[in-house]
Structure formats: C-alpha cells, structure tokens
C-alpha cells in the first residue's frame, strides 16, 4: 500500500493575503451574527428560582497533572468564573 501524506506545515502565504483573509473571515462571521436573526442563542434572562435541575456536573477545578503548570489551572478557573458570570440566569431554549 503506497500512501503519501501531506506535511503538517502550513503553506507559506504573503502577509497581505494572510491579513486580508483574516479580515474577510472575521467580518463575514460578524455579518452572519447580525443578519441571521433566526439563530438565537440566549433568548431571555430571568432572576427567578429554578427548582427543577435538568443537568448538573461537578469536577475538581484544580488537578495536579503531570507536565502541566499550575498557572494554567489558575487561568482555567478564572475563565470559568468569567463564563459563569455571563451565563448565570440565562434561559436556553431548544428550537
């Protein structure tokens, strides 16, 4: 069996092409967010008590892993706190 694999190295591009490609795809995504109102992710937000728990998950935030620095764990905890603050009390609806 004769298989030839492509290398994992990226194809060299000109700086102008790289810059214009990033600009194009970034603005295309922003326009999709603005113009495509059919896809709504968080419809409403309430500050009421939800007595029915649909899903729950607990995992240790700090874990001692081999070859992983603890500052990465601290960054993970910081990111999770920021995300929980944004997602707290948001009602997600399935369409």
Protein Blocks (a to p, Z undefined) as FASTA:
>chain_A
ZZddddfbdcdddfklmmmmmmmmmmmmmmmmmmmmmbcfblbdcdbdcfbdfbdcdddf
bdcdehiafklmmmmmmmmmmmmmmmgopacddZZ
